Amino acid sequence: MNINYKSLLVLIISMLLMGCATVMNQHVAESLTIRSDPSQANVIIEDETGVKIYEGTTPTFVHLVKKKGYFSGKKYSVRIRKEGYEDKLVIVDTTINKWYIGNIVIGGVIGFLVIDPITGAMWSLSTNDVNVTFDEPKRPLLLNPDDIIIVTLQDIPLDLHHKLIPIVK
């Protein structure tokens, strides 16, 4: 059996210098698909610092950067709004990419400590799909002037408490 030692050496050095997650095509950005039922809802995505990253309508997809810093992943708030419905908020975090752990198996020290953390390939989004279903639409409360409605004190906004009239027997 004829072993080409130069080729074997190049292969071993390449494996040690590369990061598993980077090699396995885990890019700096990852796509997030956002859908709603009903569709055409407003989508606002902000990062963990409150910076608006994206604004659009459903259905849509966005490429989100996974890396915040060296060994630090991003976190996003996805707010979905539709007129007449309660807002929906979904948190999209980053988790360790399973391919990043491959650096330990193949001995990719540089990939483990340098390549994947710098490129952000060590991170994966916690989800790639956000699907929300809005509940029944909020209906405005239409009252007749003679209607009596009983509510608890907690249901009345604080700025209206001064207008309350006590009922005495």
N, C-alpha and C positions, 0 to 999 in steps of 0.2 A: 504494500500500500504506500503510495507516494503522497506525502503530505507537503503541501506548499506552505512552509512556515511563515513566509512573508505575508501571504494572504490571511493566514490565521492570526498573525500578530496585528495586522490592520483591522481585522474584524473585532478582535478583543479590545483594542484601543478605541475604536469607534463606539463600541458598546459602553465603554467606561466614560466616554466624553459626552454622550448623548443622554437626554432625559427621556424616560419611557413615555411620559405623557406627551412630550413634544414630538417624539417619533411617531406615536400613535395618532397623529394629526389632531391633537387637542389644541385648537387655536386660542389666541388671546381673547377673542370674543365668542360668545355662544348665542344661538338664536332662542328667542322666547316667543311662542305663539300665544296670542290673546284672543279669546272668543267670548261672546256674551249672548244670552238669550233673554230678551230680544237683542238683535244686533244693532249696530250704529250707536253704541254707547261711547261716551268720551273716555279716553284713557290718558292718565298722567302717570309717568314713571319718574320717581325721584330717587337719588342715591342716598346713602346713609348720612350725608351731610346736608340733605335738603335741596340739593341742586337738581333742577328739572332736567332730565335726560331725554324725555320723549313726550310728545303730546299728539294724539291722533284719535281715530275711531275704530271700533271693532267691526269685523275681524281684522287683525293685523299681526305682523311679526316684527321683532326688533332684535338687533344684535347688541348684546350687553357685554361689556368688558368685565372679566371675572376678577382681575387683580386690582387690589387697592394699593398695595405696597409689597415690599419684600416679605414673604411669608404671611401676607395679609390679604384676605379675600373681600370682595364687595358685598353689599347688601342693598336691595332695592325695595321700595314701596310702590306697588302697582294699585292705583286708585281708579276704579271704574264707576262712572256716573251716567245715569240716564234719567232724563226729566220725568218726574212722577214716581220714581222708585228710590228706595234706600240705597245709599252708596255702598260699594263693596271695596274692601281693602285686602290685598294679598301681599304677603311679604315673600320675596324671593331672595334667598340667602345663597351663599356658596359653601360647598362641602369639598373635602379632599377627593380628588379624582382617583379612581381605582388604579389607573395606569401609573400614577405617581408612586404608588407602593411597589410597582414593578422595579423601580430603581434599587430597592433593597435586594430583590431576588437576583438580579443580574449584576449586582455590584456597581451600579452607576452612581458612584459617590458624587461626581461633579454634576450629574443630572439631578440627583437628590438635593444637593445643597446650593446649586447655582442655576443651571439651565431652566428647570421647571419652575422654581420660585420666581426667577426674573421674568420669564415669558408669561407667567400666569397660567401655564398649562397644568399646574398642580391642582387647579380649582375646577369644579363643575358647578353649574347652577343647580340648586336644590330641586328645581322643576323646569321643564322646557315647555310646558303647556299650562296656561291659566284659562280655565273655563268657569264662567260664573253664570248662574241663572238668577235673574231678578225675581223676587217674590211679587205677589199681586201689587198692582200700582197703589200708591197712597191716594186715597180719595179725600178731597177737601170736605171738611165738616160743614154741612149746610144746616143752619138752625133757623127755626122760626122765632120771632121775637118773644113769644110766650112759652117757649120750651124751657124746661128746667133740666140741667145736666149736673150730675153729681160727680165731682172729681176730688182727688186727694190734694192736699196742700203741696205735695212734692211735684204734682203735675203742672202747677202754675209757676211760670217763670218768676224769678225773684224781682225783676223790675216791675212786675204788676202787683206785687203784694200790697203796696200802698193803696191800691184801688179797691181792695177787698172790704166788704161791709159785713160785720158780724151780724148773725141772726140770733136774736134773743127771744126766749119764750115769754 
